[in-house]
Amino acid sequence: MTTPLPRLHPFPRVAAELGIPLRVLREGSWARKFTHIKAGRERYFTDEQLADFIASLTVASTATDAEEQRAADLAETRARVERARSRPRRRAA
């Protein structure tokens, strides 16, 4: 019984679908930042390698962290605006 061949995703198509420059994939593969398949001059991802690559790009964030950051940013902006309002205005000569 033979093992079925994996489905291959060429780098140009992956780059187009992910909306990233092809050069990013090529330079990453040259630097061996992720696993891939090289056949001749072409480079490919298998389904599993592509899933791992996408997972490595995924940024985890919780809603509470984002809400806390937004509240802190708003408080900082309010404080800056209040300081600006409390300064005496300069008169034009």
Secondary structure, DSSP 8 states (H G I E B T S, - for coil): -------EEEHHHHHHHHT--HHHHHHHHHTT-S--EEETTEEEEEHHHHHHHHHHH-----HHHHHHHHHHHHHHHHHHHHHHHHS------
